[in-house]
Amino acid sequence: MKLCITAGNYHIFKLMIKNHKDSRIQLKNIHPLDFDLVFDVYTSLDQKTVISILSHELRYSPFMYLCPGFKVIPLKKRLPHGTKESTTPLNLSFN
C-alpha cells in the first residue's frame, strides 16, 4: 500500500520514519511530495491498522514537536481526484 505523511515538512518526516520500530511493517521507496512524504508499506496488516500503528509510533518521535499536526493517510486521499496518479497509485514514480 502507498501511504503519505502530511501537514509538515518531508525532511522532518524522513527523520521520524527512521525511528520506526515495528518489525511487522517495512517502509520502502520513500519520496517527497511537496512538503509531504510518500512511501510504500509492505506488511500483512490491513491499512487501518498500519495507519494507527505508524501514527502512534511517530507521535513519540523526538522530531514530532516540529510537525505536531502530522497525519498518516492513504496516498489517494492526498492526491486531487481525477489525476492520473489518483487513479493508478501503485504506478507512481517520483524523480
VENMOQUI-V287018 format. One record per residue. N is the residue number from 0. BURIAL is 1 if it has 9 or more other ideal C-beta (glycine too) atoms within 8 Angstrom, else 0. Layout:
{{N | BURIAL} {N | BURIAL}}
//
This chain:
{{0 | 0} {1 | 1} {2 | 1} {3 | 1} {4 | 1} {5 | 1} {6 | 0} {7 | 1} {8 | 0} {9 | 1} {10 | 0} {11 | 1} {12 | 1} {13 | 1} {14 | 1} {15 | 1} {16 | 1} {17 | 0} {18 | 1} {19 | 1} {20 | 0} {21 | 0} {22 | 0} {23 | 0} {24 | 1} {25 | 0} {26 | 1} {27 | 0} {28 | 0} {29 | 1} {30 | 0} {31 | 1} {32 | 1} {33 | 0} {34 | 0} {35 | 1} {36 | 1} {37 | 1} {38 | 1} {39 | 0} {40 | 1} {41 | 0} {42 | 0} {43 | 0} {44 | 0} {45 | 0} {46 | 0} {47 | 0} {48 | 0} {49 | 1} {50 | 1} {51 | 0} {52 | 1} {53 | 1} {54 | 1} {55 | 0} {56 | 1} {57 | 1} {58 | 0} {59 | 0} {60 | 1} {61 | 0} {62 | 1} {63 | 1} {64 | 0} {65 | 0} {66 | 1} {67 | 0} {68 | 0} {69 | 1} {70 | 0} {71 | 1} {72 | 1} {73 | 1} {74 | 1} {75 | 0} {76 | 0} {77 | 1} {78 | 1} {79 | 0} {80 | 0} {81 | 0} {82 | 0} {83 | 0} {84 | 0} {85 | 1} {86 | 0} {87 | 0} {88 | 1} {89 | 0} {90 | 0} {91 | 1} {92 | 0} {93 | 0} {94 | 0}}
//
